[in-house]
Amino acid sequence: MPQLSSLSEDFCITITDRFKPNQTRSSHFKLNVLLMKPSSLIPFALTAMLMLAGCGNPPGSSVYVDPNGPRTIANVGKINIQDFNNAASDAVQDMLSKNPFAQIPQQPAVLSVSRITNDTDQQFDTDLLTKNIRIALINGGKVAVLTTNGLNGNAEDTMARDAGNQQAFMGGQPAPVRLPDFVLTGKILMDKSAAGNTKQNSYVFQLTLTNVKTGLSSWEYQKTITKQGQSSSIGW
């Protein structure tokens, strides 16, 4: 008996062939179906449905989806890419509506990104959150991000820092020191709960913008994303 995969391939070719003058392979297929006995139509129909299902994307194939669209995969036990995107987008909108950067006379204000604490049981790069915020604020002309000085004196861009120091040295000037006007810090927390076979995870995104000159918080943000789903047989 022919293999189903072979039949499926022939079936897809038959029903999708282009029409030829006066005769097509599709017409042979239709004629054969009409000549079949009624008792044979049921198993044939089931086989045809299975083979038609294989005429779409081949097994194991991949497709592109909108990272913010409804077709993205959502996992209860994981912070997905759309969660980071949504939290960052909401944070930027809230920050722009309150505009704490207007406190600084010299525009654009200089921003430094400090530690974003991951207080969950997952491993991820917090740049998935902060980079989106930085891009939106820089491209909107609201801030310039300091990359030559960072947490504990560690520069994000050591080459730019060293080039600035060398340029100043060659010109007989002291090494440039630029301090930020604002520092962004934050934390990502996680809360788990369950009832019967339903599990629920909440992920809380917290951000604080501190005015370096006053030492006071100029903006606070918190967003909670909650997911529910059926618990698996193994693990959470």
C-alpha positions as CSV (number, residue, x, y, z in Angstrom):
1,M,0.0,0.0,0.0
2,P,1.5,3.4,-0.9
3,Q,2.7,5.6,1.9
4,L,0.3,8.4,3.0
5,S,3.0,11.1,2.5
6,S,3.5,10.0,-1.1
7,L,-0.3,10.0,-1.7
8,S,-0.6,13.4,-0.1
9,E,2.1,14.8,-2.4
10,D,0.5,13.4,-5.5
11,F,-2.9,14.6,-4.3
12,C,-1.7,18.1,-3.8
13,I,0.0,18.2,-7.2
14,T,-3.2,16.8,-8.9
15,I,-5.6,19.4,-7.5
16,T,-3.2,22.3,-7.9
17,D,-1.9,21.7,-11.5
18,R,-2.6,24.4,-13.9
19,F,-5.2,23.7,-16.6
20,K,-3.9,22.4,-19.9
21,P,-5.8,22.7,-23.3
22,N,-8.8,20.4,-23.3
23,Q,-7.7,18.2,-20.5
24,T,-6.3,18.4,-17.0
25,R,-5.1,16.0,-14.3
26,S,-7.8,17.5,-12.1
27,S,-10.5,16.3,-14.5
28,H,-9.2,12.7,-14.2
29,F,-9.3,13.1,-10.4
30,K,-12.9,14.3,-10.5
31,L,-14.0,11.5,-12.9
32,N,-12.4,8.8,-10.7
33,V,-14.3,10.2,-7.7
34,L,-17.6,10.1,-9.5
35,L,-17.1,6.5,-10.6
36,M,-16.3,5.2,-7.1
37,K,-18.9,3.2,-5.2
38,P,-20.8,5.0,-2.4
39,S,-19.3,2.6,0.2
40,S,-15.8,3.7,-0.9
41,L,-16.5,7.4,-0.7
42,I,-16.3,7.6,3.2
43,P,-12.8,6.2,3.6
44,F,-11.7,8.2,0.5
45,A,-13.1,11.4,2.0
46,L,-11.3,10.9,5.2
47,T,-8.0,10.2,3.4
48,A,-8.6,13.3,1.2
49,M,-9.1,15.4,4.3
50,L,-5.8,14.2,5.8
51,M,-3.9,14.8,2.6
52,L,-5.4,18.3,2.2
53,A,-4.2,19.2,5.6
54,G,-0.7,18.5,4.4
55,C,-1.1,20.9,1.5
56,G,-0.3,23.9,3.7
57,N,2.9,24.6,5.5
58,P,5.2,21.5,5.6
59,P,5.7,19.9,9.0
60,G,8.5,21.6,10.9
61,S,8.3,24.8,8.8
62,S,8.4,28.3,10.4
63,V,6.5,31.4,9.8
64,Y,7.0,35.1,10.8
65,V,4.5,36.7,13.1
66,D,4.0,40.2,14.5
67,P,5.8,40.2,17.9
68,N,2.9,42.4,19.3
69,G,0.2,40.6,17.4
70,P,-2.4,38.0,18.5
71,R,-0.5,35.0,17.0
72,T,2.5,35.2,19.4
73,I,2.9,32.3,21.9
74,A,1.9,33.2,25.5
75,N,3.3,31.1,28.3
76,V,2.0,31.2,31.8
77,G,5.3,30.3,33.4
78,K,7.4,32.7,31.3
79,I,7.7,36.4,30.5
80,N,7.3,36.4,26.7
81,I,8.7,39.0,24.3
82,Q,5.3,40.7,23.9
83,D,5.2,41.2,27.7
84,F,8.4,43.2,27.6
85,N,7.2,45.1,24.6
86,N,3.9,46.0,26.2
87,A,5.5,47.0,29.5
88,A,8.1,49.2,27.8
89,S,5.5,50.9,25.5
90,D,3.2,51.7,28.4
91,A,6.1,53.0,30.5
92,V,7.2,55.3,27.7
93,Q,3.7,56.7,27.2
94,D,3.3,57.3,30.9
95,M,6.7,59.0,31.1
96,L,6.1,61.2,28.1
97,S,2.7,62.3,29.4
98,K,4.2,63.4,32.7
99,N,7.5,64.7,31.1
100,P,9.8,64.8,34.1
101,F,12.7,65.7,31.8
102,A,11.3,69.3,31.6
103,Q,12.9,69.9,35.0
104,I,16.3,70.2,33.4
105,P,17.1,73.6,31.7
106,Q,19.5,72.1,29.2
107,Q,17.8,69.8,26.8
108,P,17.9,67.0,26.0
109,A,18.2,65.7,29.5
110,V,21.0,63.1,30.1
111,L,19.8,59.7,31.2
112,S,21.8,56.8,32.7
113,V,20.3,53.3,33.1
114,S,21.2,51.7,36.4
115,R,20.4,48.2,37.6
116,I,17.1,46.5,36.7
117,T,16.7,43.7,39.3
118,N,15.3,40.4,38.1
119,D,13.4,39.1,41.2
120,T,11.8,36.2,39.3
121,D,12.7,32.5,38.9
122,Q,13.6,33.1,35.2
123,Q,16.7,34.1,33.4
124,F,16.5,36.9,30.9
125,D,18.3,40.0,29.8
126,T,16.7,43.1,31.2
127,D,17.7,45.0,28.0
128,L,14.5,43.4,26.6
129,L,12.7,46.0,28.6
130,T,15.1,49.0,28.9
131,K,16.4,49.0,25.4
132,N,12.8,49.6,24.1
133,I,12.5,52.5,26.5
134,R,15.8,54.0,25.6
135,I,15.1,53.8,21.8
136,A,11.7,55.6,22.2
137,L,13.0,58.4,24.4
138,I,16.1,59.0,22.3
139,N,14.3,58.9,19.0
140,G,11.7,61.3,20.5
141,G,14.4,63.8,21.3
142,K,13.6,63.7,25.1
143,V,16.9,62.3,26.4
144,A,20.5,61.5,25.5
145,V,21.7,58.3,27.2
146,L,25.1,58.3,28.9
147,T,27.1,55.3,27.7
148,T,30.7,56.3,28.8
149,N,29.9,56.1,32.5
150,G,27.8,53.5,34.3
151,L,27.1,51.5,37.4
152,N,30.2,51.1,39.6
153,G,32.1,53.1,37.1
154,N,31.7,50.5,34.3
155,A,31.1,52.1,31.0
156,E,28.6,50.6,28.6
157,D,30.8,51.7,25.7
158,T,34.4,51.5,26.8
159,M,35.8,52.4,23.3
160,A,33.9,55.7,23.3
161,R,35.1,56.5,26.9
162,D,38.7,55.7,26.0
163,A,38.5,57.7,22.8
164,G,37.2,60.7,24.7
165,N,39.9,60.4,27.3
166,Q,42.6,60.2,24.6
167,Q,41.1,63.1,22.6
168,A,41.2,65.2,25.8
169,F,44.8,64.1,26.6
170,M,46.0,65.0,23.1
171,G,44.4,68.5,23.4
172,G,45.9,69.0,26.9
173,Q,42.5,69.0,28.5
174,P,41.4,67.0,31.5
175,A,39.4,63.8,30.9
176,P,35.8,64.7,30.2
177,V,33.3,64.0,33.0
178,R,29.6,64.0,32.1
179,L,27.1,63.2,34.8
180,P,23.5,62.2,34.1
181,D,20.6,64.3,35.0
182,F,18.4,61.3,35.7
183,V,19.0,57.7,36.6
184,L,16.5,54.9,35.7
185,T,16.3,51.9,38.0
186,G,13.8,49.2,38.4
187,K,12.7,45.7,39.4
188,I,10.8,42.8,37.9
189,L,8.8,40.7,40.4
190,M,6.8,37.5,40.1
191,D,3.8,36.1,42.0
192,K,2.5,32.5,41.6
193,S,-0.9,31.1,42.5
194,A,-3.0,28.1,41.6
195,A,-6.6,26.8,42.0
196,G,-7.2,23.3,41.0
197,N,-5.7,22.7,37.5
198,T,-5.6,26.4,36.8
199,K,-2.3,28.2,37.5
200,Q,-1.7,31.9,37.5
201,N,1.5,33.9,37.2
202,S,1.7,37.7,37.7
203,Y,4.7,39.7,36.5
204,V,5.2,43.1,38.0
205,F,7.4,45.7,36.2
206,Q,8.5,48.6,38.5
207,L,10.6,51.6,37.3
208,T,11.9,54.7,39.1
209,L,13.4,57.8,37.6
210,T,15.6,59.8,40.0
211,N,16.7,63.4,39.6
212,V,20.4,63.3,40.3
213,K,20.6,66.9,41.4
214,T,17.8,66.7,44.0
215,G,18.1,63.0,44.8
216,L,14.4,62.8,44.5
217,S,12.2,60.4,42.5
218,S,10.7,62.3,39.6
219,W,8.7,59.5,38.1
220,E,7.4,56.1,39.3
221,Y,5.8,53.4,37.2
222,Q,4.3,50.0,37.8
223,K,2.6,47.6,35.5
224,T,1.3,44.1,36.3
225,I,0.8,41.4,33.6
226,T,-1.2,38.4,34.7
227,K,-1.6,35.1,32.9
228,Q,-3.7,32.0,33.5
229,G,-3.6,28.5,32.1
230,Q,-4.0,24.8,32.8
231,S,-1.2,23.3,34.8
232,S,1.0,20.6,33.1
233,S,1.5,17.2,34.4
234,I,5.2,17.9,35.3
235,G,6.5,21.1,36.9
236,W,4.8,24.4,37.4
